[in-house]
């Protein structure tokens, strides 16, 4: 109904060919705070200012907000209305201060966004950039002109920005309800702690993958390295580091001018958290699983170097990952490890390195800072019941009657009110997807566990 009232004013104004905004009129010649006026009083002011109501509404937060402001401050609604008091919603300087528990990286910044135009309407590229006030980058502040016409919702975020203006989210506050700022007239100051809401709940997560990609390199296999000279290169106890490179394949990229973030994790209990790389790399031993996790705007435009050092910090060699190698979503890289110095062509080992590329979401318009997981997780689901491979594993004591990864098992999970099912999919030699637990079929029984002599799914096709 609020919007329809605005349309009445629009139609009336168009009769005089004066599309104008009641809010943008400064009314300096009439009053600054509150006045009494009828439509016959307002129209000459509209015509004099020549302001377009359509133009102003485009800059407003929304039609609904414009109508709400009009209701709250008594803007005349129709031609026959009695004179009403019109209060101007004047802008007020609002100060924000947020404190972080841990220092940021050198190229990271703190931003502020919310549900109004002045705070960027929940969009990363329009958020307000705060300023660090301490040497350790723990306290960030900003002053913003806001119109205190209603309560404002807002969140803090951490992001990076490269030399071209490209922004990338690192983490943001993901409480189900955003922060709320009450109306304020003067001396307005808000102090917050990053990731902690008014109830003391701590919650922040990584950002949506909207226009960047994730690339992972995994050291996981027993025989990844084929070493030519074990005395020159022993991969059993080394330090490994992944370095983004400039186009010359020699110079490391400056993190201040790029939005590339390299993290690493060792898949062990208590250590399987993504973290920044040590100066010379992460320690690697045979049988360990190490994953390099790279956030990059375009993986097909950046080269990487894998550097290897001994435990005594002596350089052992390096391998180059050219961007032309990362064209598929996943695969195995066949890399050459050369001995120092950097431009040496002496091969000391070969490396087979599995990789995975995760591309950004296509429907990015739905992915903003307004709400975290509420789009996909209804509040009526306090817990999510997921059927493992359908109705459960087959290789346990007293297993379900239906074999796992079968239609019968999926239907049984549905009858048991599972919210969803998890299943395993592998491709045959002719690229036919098959729901099966392991990648090999054991001879004789057809219930392969992938551990004995069997037939690999990748070696069979529709004919055999």
Secondary structure, DSSP 8 states (H G I E B T S, - for coil): -HHHHHHHHHHHHHHTT----TTT---TTT-SSEEEE-HHHHHHHHHHHT--HHHHHHHSS-HHHHHHHHHHHT---STT---EEEE---EEEEEEEEE-SS---TTEEEEEEESSGGGTTT-GGG-EE-EE-STTS-EEEEEEEEETTS-EEEEEEEEEE-TTS-EEEEEEE--SS-EEE----SSEEEEEETTB-TT--B-EE----SS-EEEEEEE--TT-EEES-TTT--TTEEEEEEEEE-TTSSSB--TTT---EEEEEE-STTT-S-EE--SS-EEEETT--EEEEEEES-TTS-EEEEEEEETT--EEEEEEE-GGG--SSEEEEEEEEE-SSTT---EEEEEEEEEEEE---S-GGG-SSS-SSTTTS-TT-SS--EEETTT--SSSTT--SS-TTSHHHHHHHHHTT-SEEE--EEE-TT--EEE-SSSEEETTTS---SSSSEEEGGG--TT-
